[in-house]
Structure formats: structure tokens, C-alpha cells
């Protein structure tokens, strides 16, 4: 016995995006502007909902980045020995004299970890290298370096006033009057007087500004910071011993790589 086969269209409404229990209209056509209908309005509202990122363009990732940075600010300082400062200032000047928030002391040695912060994306670290001691034991800052982007970016000024920027394996000089956007909220400006200003922002109100200037025999370094966690020799004060710099991983420069069928890698 043969039974007639009744054809029915396949119902895929369960897989169609919903808004308020109602399926959204066809996604072709404009979302807004002249001729937009009510369906377009509901569809646009749907795509603006951060929980519906499976359809359309997901919401701005800045929210996630800001949340990560705030968590990093809160927990990072606790795990790295850093302290939170709403406002702070310090430096290494002269032969050299160190200072932090009004306190000043002498330290003739190099400072591989003069100041650091994990509140800056990719971390921030300031270091100085002193000259060999003179007959009277006096030294000066031979160079000063700010390292960021997980060690992939460094900006150095030496006591002759030369500025070198190294980023992902590429190095170049920065002449007076020039500036460079290093990305990730970091900007460097060489002033006409030869001084160098490095600004690092974390996008959530935190920032560190570092100014370097040749004094003829050495480099004067001054920093100001707002709403960030800080650590290092300046924060630790005159009774702290010179510590080794925090390990900062260096990103490899990107290059093409392929693997043959024998499992061997070739550059």
C-alpha cells in the first residue's frame, strides 16, 4: 500500500536570531538611515547587545580591554610588590641623586630597575647605566632606557644626546623636532632643545611620563605618574639594594615559517 507523501518546508526559525521572542527580518539592507523600517531598528538593537556577539559585528572590544587593565591594576601590583599611586614623581639626576615624592638620596650605581609598572600594557621599565667612577668615585648616568611592549620596544638616550629607538628588531634614531607613535598608548617626542619625552597611557586614566635630558656629562631622568602601580629602586627608597631587573620576555620578530612532511622546520 502506498501512502501519499506530503512535502513540508523545513522550519529553521529556531536557528534565526530572535529579539523579544520574534525572529529578526532579513539582514540585507541598511540598518539605519532613510527607508529604515522597524525591523531594521530591532535588528540594530540586537547587534548592539554584547551578549549576542554571534551575529553581526560584536560590540567594541575596548570594554574587555579596559576590564582586563583594571584587573591588572588591582591584582598586578599585589603580586609584583608594586604600590598604587594616584600621583607620583621621581628621577635620577646629576652624579646621580635619586628622588621620589620629595625624598632625595645619593646612589652612584647603575639602576637596572629604577622604576617599573605593570599598569601599562606590555609593562613599563626605566633603567640607567652609569659611567665608570672618576678618581673621586663620582659617576654619572651614561644612558637611560625605557622598555615597554613586553621588552619588544626600548627608547634610549645616551650622555652625548643621541636617541635610539628599537622596536621588534628594528632600530632607528630620533632627531630633535621629531616624534614617533610606538603604539599601545605609547608616544615619544624629541624636543628642539634635545630633550626626550616618553608618554605611556593605559587607556583607563593611568599614565607615566618620562623626560630625559643630557646635562653635558650625564643624563638627567625625571618621571611623573598618575593612577598606576609602581615599583623599583625609586619606590623602595634609599635603604633598598640595587636589584636585578624584572625578567621581561622579548617577542620574536615575526617571520614566515613552513614545515615539510618530515616534520622539519625551515626559516
NORURUR-V745070 format. One record per run of one state. SS is the DSSP state (h for helix, s for strand, l for the rest). FROM is the first residue (numbers start at 1). LEN is the number of residues. If there is no record, write none. Layout:
ss from len
SS FROM LEN
SS FROM LEN
This chain:
ss from len
l 1 12
h 13 3
l 16 2
s 18 2
l 20 2
s 22 2
l 24 14
h 38 11
l 49 1
h 50 3
l 53 9
h 62 19
l 81 2
s 83 11
l 94 3
s 97 4
l 101 2
s 103 4
l 107 4
s 111 7
l 118 6
s 124 7
l 131 10
s 141 8
h 149 3
l 152 1
s 153 6
l 159 4
s 163 5
l 168 2
s 170 4
l 174 5
s 179 5
l 184 2
s 186 5
l 191 5
s 196 6
l 202 5
s 207 8
l 215 4
s 219 13
l 232 1
h 233 4
l 237 21
s 258 2
l 260 5
s 265 2
l 267 1
